[in-house]
Amino acid sequence: MSEHPENFEPADTVLDPRRITKILAAVADRDAGLLNDNLEGLHPADIADFLEQVSDGDRDAFLELWSGEDAGEVLSELDEGLREEVIGQLDPAALSEGVRDLETDDVVDLVEDLEDHQKEAILDALEDSDRFAVEQSLAFPEDSAGRLMQRNAVTAPEDWTVGQMIDHLRDSTDLPEQFYHVTLLDPRMCPVGNVTLGRLLSSSRATLLKDITEEVFIPIPVTETGEDVAYAFNQYHLISAPVVDEAGRIVGVITIDDAMIVLDEENEEDLLLLAGVSGETSLSDTVAETVRARLPWLAVNLLTAIIASLVISQFEDALTQVVALAVLMPIVASMGGNAGTQSLTVAVRALATRDLTGSNVTRVIRREALAGLANGVFFAVVMGLIGGLWFSSLTIGLVLGVAMIINLLVAGLSGILIPIALEKLDFDPALASGTFVTTVTDVVGFFAFLGLASYVLL
Amino acid sequence: MSEHPENFEPADTVLDPRRITKILAAVADRDAGLLNDNLEGLHPADIADFLEQVSDGDRDAFLELWSGEDAGEVLSELDEGLREEVIGQLDPAALSEGVRDLETDDVVDLVEDLEDHQKEAILDALEDSDRFAVEQSLAFPEDSAGRLMQRNAVTAPEDWTVGQMIDHLRDSTDLPEQFYHVTLLDPRMCPVGNVTLGRLLSSSRATLLKDITEEVFIPIPVTETGEDVAYAFNQYHLISAPVVDEAGRIVGVITIDDAMIVLDEENEEDLLLLAGVSGETSLSDTVAETVRARLPWLAVNLLTAIIASLVISQFEDALTQVVALAVLMPIVASMGGNAGTQSLTVAVRALATRDLTGSNVTRVIRREALAGLANGVFFAVVMGLIGGLWFSSLTIGLVLGVAMIINLLVAGLSGILIPIALEKLDFDPALASGTFVTTVTDVVGFFAFLGLASYVLL
């Protein structure tokens, strides 16, 4: 084991606090040699994380000293928010060399959000064939399969044998760094099947490729959205899939590592949107960027809060006469908001994973309503007792209980119906659902509780 | 194109509403032949989705008629909540045949949560070697690399050549369905490097395997958690990685498709936990299961709501004298709750992706505090004006503004500090963070607003 420490102590190759301290020390001493020694063996993704985590000052100092080795990989791993800044500080030579090492799909991802002059500088660094491939990908709509795909697909005529293919691969000089299938093409360049490299390696040279193709074969239209691509890879456990134009001709290939990144980003976006944070945020954002990402949603929430207050203000008489109402009313609203958020989140996730469909939507709606009702009854009893005893008033307990049932039923229903409605209207169901739902539960909660109370008590 | 419709119309091979209707019709007619025709070409994952989406009655009728083809695949794609039920209704012969087709890692995933008698029935169906492999995996802790891994790794002595390896693969009869690397082992069976099949295929027969190993090589300790495995695959773009015991000897291999599933599940768990839904829920849950998954969290929220009400009740005098306070107080609390949820969600995500570390935590905390303060000042002005004009009282406007600043600052801080604290205490930061944060913002919001008001107005 001691002979291969690098194998069994990932800590040595990853970015642990010890490593960060050593790197920062080298940066502080302005010691380029020591710095680059300390970067030895670090994965570009970890160097990117380092750049995202350190202060602006340390980042600038680092970039002055850094050899720029793997600069391309590091940039494509880096937060989009930081790329322009880092590119601007990189030595142009290191930058050009770095981007030439990248696969074309990584170059596309790297340049698509850059300002034109930086984009140009990077495209100029590429060989003509790669530049052409990148520009073709950039011609496809943002967040489409065309942007995700690697142009350099490994293909073979459908009538080739294993032997022919292996010989061909041995002679090829320009194979992609990673590939998992040989895609069989008919004479019109349309993919007709995938052969895994494993099958290729374990079959006799005389075997026809078309006889060992994979059962699951799903070519991806070049205009398909990244979300749909990620879904297909996750649902059908694809490792790579050919990308085809509207005529069904192959234009590239997408591999699972890219699909995994998209899936992760989609999940992150839903998580943040549900919390009212615009999906574009990152930890390296400045205070100003952070405020900008959150203030709009708080503004929307302010409006909904004011609506709730307007409802409350309709019952000033009741509130002045029975102060208990002011004390208890937030409970009804808060319980409704939480119950609504629960069913909302389940619905948004189910829509994202396509588990909520025409065939079960009515049953799920019914379930949410019943679950809301059941929770409502339970908490009506509990809170009715507490409230009744607290203010030694049976009426208050009853009013509280009934309002609780109404609001939790409404919460369950709005939690499922609002995201479904947004989806139908082609909005992202995660977007603003939360605000709608809590507005409903606040308004209904206050109205039901205070309305009932003034009706019964005054 | 028409020659290969299956290639370019995934709709034909996926589960669209048209397909579902046809299947349900066949089920309604109790027509087994027609049913199994309609299932033709459907991916097991889609059949599983179908079973999850239809009503219990349709599912039972379907299972009576179903040929049980691909039963193993379908089961391993199925919601854990439904597996026992479906297994119970399957024809034992189809079940045994189905599980024999599965890779051992899928069998492990399938049986780990089953009741003993069903687990036994499935293990009995396996060949001895597979059964042994499955039982060894089951001996590792739940949610560990040992449970995720496929036992059947493709390996070679470190001194082999490409030619030797290819000949060996051609002669092998028991290769895994999917494999992407040949893992080189030293004489002590410790992995020392990975060779991608692409490199193997494109190198001359005389090439030594050890000369074409991949740069990034990260063996995974068998006890590592699924979350750490998913992180490693996502961070370092691994396709497959050898799993090693404490002595560094190979015990299996994990492939990216399994890591992708874990990553997706971890994301889903965080999303649901943040909303106060226990991670185990699924759309096929009954009303009772749904209530059970959500009631506990609502109960916790009820406690926090009562605490908030206790705070309010301290200011009954003020509330009875100035009804405006009852009308406006929910606004302060609601804005705080939303701002807190925003920074909380960003923090939870950053902890999950390991972007929030010792090297940037102080800066991020500072940022959240400043962003909260900035938003606080903005909404203090806006809401101070609105409140002041609404009740034509400068004092109320001022009190509202100051309370807003205090609460949004506290919201930003608690949103970042609470998840960090939970993580330090080895709790899942997504767990209960939301409740803690909103409790803080409710209490602080009501206390600051009503406290200030009674101090100034009475």
HADDOCK unambig.tbl for C-alpha pairs under 7 A between the chains (distance, minus, plus):
assign (segid A and resid 1 and name CA) (segid B and resid 248 and name CA) 6.39 0.50 0.50
assign (segid A and resid 7 and name CA) (segid B and resid 192 and name CA) 6.74 0.50 0.50
assign (segid A and resid 7 and name CA) (segid B and resid 218 and name CA) 6.38 0.50 0.50
assign (segid A and resid 7 and name CA) (segid B and resid 219 and name CA) 6.07 0.50 0.50
assign (segid A and resid 8 and name CA) (segid B and resid 219 and name CA) 6.52 0.50 0.50
assign (segid A and resid 8 and name CA) (segid B and resid 248 and name CA) 6.40 0.50 0.50
assign (segid A and resid 10 and name CA) (segid B and resid 218 and name CA) 6.63 0.50 0.50
assign (segid A and resid 45 and name CA) (segid B and resid 235 and name CA) 6.48 0.50 0.50
assign (segid A and resid 45 and name CA) (segid B and resid 236 and name CA) 6.77 0.50 0.50
assign (segid A and resid 53 and name CA) (segid B and resid 359 and name CA) 6.29 0.50 0.50
assign (segid A and resid 53 and name CA) (segid B and resid 360 and name CA) 5.27 0.50 0.50
assign (segid A and resid 54 and name CA) (segid B and resid 359 and name CA) 6.33 0.50 0.50
assign (segid A and resid 54 and name CA) (segid B and resid 360 and name CA) 6.14 0.50 0.50
assign (segid A and resid 166 and name CA) (segid B and resid 201 and name CA) 6.15 0.50 0.50
assign (segid A and resid 169 and name CA) (segid B and resid 201 and name CA) 6.38 0.50 0.50
assign (segid A and resid 169 and name CA) (segid B and resid 202 and name CA) 4.92 0.50 0.50
assign (segid A and resid 170 and name CA) (segid B and resid 201 and name CA) 6.56 0.50 0.50
assign (segid A and resid 170 and name CA) (segid B and resid 202 and name CA) 4.08 0.50 0.50
assign (segid A and resid 170 and name CA) (segid B and resid 203 and name CA) 5.69 0.50 0.50
assign (segid A and resid 170 and name CA) (segid B and resid 204 and name CA) 6.55 0.50 0.50
assign (segid A and resid 178 and name CA) (segid B and resid 198 and name CA) 6.89 0.50 0.50
assign (segid A and resid 179 and name CA) (segid B and resid 198 and name CA) 6.25 0.50 0.50
assign (segid A and resid 192 and name CA) (segid B and resid 7 and name CA) 6.74 0.50 0.50
assign (segid A and resid 197 and name CA) (segid B and resid 197 and name CA) 6.21 0.50 0.50
assign (segid A and resid 198 and name CA) (segid B and resid 178 and name CA) 6.89 0.50 0.50
assign (segid A and resid 198 and name CA) (segid B and resid 179 and name CA) 6.23 0.50 0.50
assign (segid A and resid 201 and name CA) (segid B and resid 166 and name CA) 6.15 0.50 0.50
assign (segid A and resid 201 and name CA) (segid B and resid 169 and name CA) 6.38 0.50 0.50
assign (segid A and resid 201 and name CA) (segid B and resid 170 and name CA) 6.56 0.50 0.50
assign (segid A and resid 202 and name CA) (segid B and resid 169 and name CA) 4.90 0.50 0.50
assign (segid A and resid 202 and name CA) (segid B and resid 170 and name CA) 4.08 0.50 0.50
assign (segid A and resid 203 and name CA) (segid B and resid 170 and name CA) 5.68 0.50 0.50
assign (segid A and resid 204 and name CA) (segid B and resid 170 and name CA) 6.54 0.50 0.50
assign (segid A and resid 218 and name CA) (segid B and resid 7 and name CA) 6.36 0.50 0.50
assign (segid A and resid 218 and name CA) (segid B and resid 10 and name CA) 6.64 0.50 0.50
assign (segid A and resid 219 and name CA) (segid B and resid 7 and name CA) 6.04 0.50 0.50
assign (segid A and resid 219 and name CA) (segid B and resid 8 and name CA) 6.56 0.50 0.50
assign (segid A and resid 235 and name CA) (segid B and resid 45 and name CA) 6.48 0.50 0.50
assign (segid A and resid 236 and name CA) (segid B and resid 45 and name CA) 6.77 0.50 0.50
assign (segid A and resid 237 and name CA) (segid B and resid 257 and name CA) 6.00 0.50 0.50
assign (segid A and resid 248 and name CA) (segid B and resid 1 and name CA) 6.44 0.50 0.50
assign (segid A and resid 248 and name CA) (segid B and resid 8 and name CA) 6.39 0.50 0.50
assign (segid A and resid 257 and name CA) (segid B and resid 237 and name CA) 5.99 0.50 0.50
assign (segid A and resid 260 and name CA) (segid B and resid 260 and name CA) 6.29 0.50 0.50
assign (segid A and resid 267 and name CA) (segid B and resid 267 and name CA) 6.56 0.50 0.50
assign (segid A and resid 271 and name CA) (segid B and resid 271 and name CA) 5.95 0.50 0.50
assign (segid A and resid 272 and name CA) (segid B and resid 345 and name CA) 6.58 0.50 0.50
assign (segid A and resid 275 and name CA) (segid B and resid 341 and name CA) 6.12 0.50 0.50
assign (segid A and resid 275 and name CA) (segid B and resid 342 and name CA) 5.39 0.50 0.50
assign (segid A and resid 275 and name CA) (segid B and resid 345 and name CA) 6.52 0.50 0.50
assign (segid A and resid 276 and name CA) (segid B and resid 342 and name CA) 6.32 0.50 0.50
assign (segid A and resid 277 and name CA) (segid B and resid 342 and name CA) 6.10 0.50 0.50
assign (segid A and resid 287 and name CA) (segid B and resid 367 and name CA) 5.46 0.50 0.50
assign (segid A and resid 287 and name CA) (segid B and resid 370 and name CA) 6.64 0.50 0.50
assign (segid A and resid 287 and name CA) (segid B and resid 371 and name CA) 5.51 0.50 0.50
assign (segid A and resid 290 and name CA) (segid B and resid 371 and name CA) 6.46 0.50 0.50
assign (segid A and resid 291 and name CA) (segid B and resid 371 and name CA) 5.42 0.50 0.50
assign (segid A and resid 291 and name CA) (segid B and resid 375 and name CA) 6.60 0.50 0.50
assign (segid A and resid 295 and name CA) (segid B and resid 375 and name CA) 6.41 0.50 0.50
assign (segid A and resid 298 and name CA) (segid B and resid 335 and name CA) 6.74 0.50 0.50
assign (segid A and resid 298 and name CA) (segid B and resid 338 and name CA) 6.91 0.50 0.50
assign (segid A and resid 298 and name CA) (segid B and resid 339 and name CA) 6.91 0.50 0.50
assign (segid A and resid 301 and name CA) (segid B and resid 335 and name CA) 6.86 0.50 0.50
assign (segid A and resid 302 and name CA) (segid B and resid 335 and name CA) 6.63 0.50 0.50
assign (segid A and resid 305 and name CA) (segid B and resid 331 and name CA) 5.24 0.50 0.50
assign (segid A and resid 305 and name CA) (segid B and resid 334 and name CA) 6.76 0.50 0.50
assign (segid A and resid 306 and name CA) (segid B and resid 331 and name CA) 6.73 0.50 0.50
assign (segid A and resid 309 and name CA) (segid B and resid 327 and name CA) 5.24 0.50 0.50
assign (segid A and resid 309 and name CA) (segid B and resid 328 and name CA) 6.10 0.50 0.50
assign (segid A and resid 312 and name CA) (segid B and resid 327 and name CA) 5.59 0.50 0.50
assign (segid A and resid 313 and name CA) (segid B and resid 327 and name CA) 5.59 0.50 0.50
assign (segid A and resid 316 and name CA) (segid B and resid 323 and name CA) 6.35 0.50 0.50
assign (segid A and resid 319 and name CA) (segid B and resid 323 and name CA) 6.87 0.50 0.50
assign (segid A and resid 320 and name CA) (segid B and resid 320 and name CA) 4.93 0.50 0.50
assign (segid A and resid 320 and name CA) (segid B and resid 323 and name CA) 6.12 0.50 0.50
assign (segid A and resid 323 and name CA) (segid B and resid 316 and name CA) 6.36 0.50 0.50
assign (segid A and resid 323 and name CA) (segid B and resid 319 and name CA) 6.87 0.50 0.50
assign (segid A and resid 323 and name CA) (segid B and resid 320 and name CA) 6.12 0.50 0.50
assign (segid A and resid 326 and name CA) (segid B and resid 326 and name CA) 5.84 0.50 0.50
assign (segid A and resid 327 and name CA) (segid B and resid 309 and name CA) 5.23 0.50 0.50
assign (segid A and resid 327 and name CA) (segid B and resid 312 and name CA) 5.58 0.50 0.50
assign (segid A and resid 327 and name CA) (segid B and resid 313 and name CA) 5.60 0.50 0.50
assign (segid A and resid 328 and name CA) (segid B and resid 309 and name CA) 6.10 0.50 0.50
assign (segid A and resid 331 and name CA) (segid B and resid 305 and name CA) 5.25 0.50 0.50
assign (segid A and resid 331 and name CA) (segid B and resid 306 and name CA) 6.74 0.50 0.50
assign (segid A and resid 334 and name CA) (segid B and resid 305 and name CA) 6.78 0.50 0.50
assign (segid A and resid 335 and name CA) (segid B and resid 298 and name CA) 6.73 0.50 0.50
assign (segid A and resid 335 and name CA) (segid B and resid 301 and name CA) 6.86 0.50 0.50
assign (segid A and resid 335 and name CA) (segid B and resid 302 and name CA) 6.64 0.50 0.50
assign (segid A and resid 338 and name CA) (segid B and resid 298 and name CA) 6.90 0.50 0.50
assign (segid A and resid 339 and name CA) (segid B and resid 298 and name CA) 6.91 0.50 0.50
assign (segid A and resid 341 and name CA) (segid B and resid 275 and name CA) 6.11 0.50 0.50
assign (segid A and resid 342 and name CA) (segid B and resid 275 and name CA) 5.39 0.50 0.50
assign (segid A and resid 342 and name CA) (segid B and resid 276 and name CA) 6.30 0.50 0.50
assign (segid A and resid 342 and name CA) (segid B and resid 277 and name CA) 6.10 0.50 0.50
assign (segid A and resid 345 and name CA) (segid B and resid 272 and name CA) 6.57 0.50 0.50
assign (segid A and resid 345 and name CA) (segid B and resid 275 and name CA) 6.52 0.50 0.50
assign (segid A and resid 359 and name CA) (segid B and resid 53 and name CA) 6.29 0.50 0.50
assign (segid A and resid 359 and name CA) (segid B and resid 54 and name CA) 6.33 0.50 0.50
assign (segid A and resid 360 and name CA) (segid B and resid 53 and name CA) 5.29 0.50 0.50
assign (segid A and resid 360 and name CA) (segid B and resid 54 and name CA) 6.16 0.50 0.50
assign (segid A and resid 367 and name CA) (segid B and resid 287 and name CA) 5.44 0.50 0.50
assign (segid A and resid 370 and name CA) (segid B and resid 287 and name CA) 6.62 0.50 0.50
assign (segid A and resid 371 and name CA) (segid B and resid 287 and name CA) 5.50 0.50 0.50
assign (segid A and resid 371 and name CA) (segid B and resid 290 and name CA) 6.44 0.50 0.50
assign (segid A and resid 371 and name CA) (segid B and resid 291 and name CA) 5.41 0.50 0.50
assign (segid A and resid 375 and name CA) (segid B and resid 291 and name CA) 6.60 0.50 0.50
assign (segid A and resid 375 and name CA) (segid B and resid 295 and name CA) 6.41 0.50 0.50
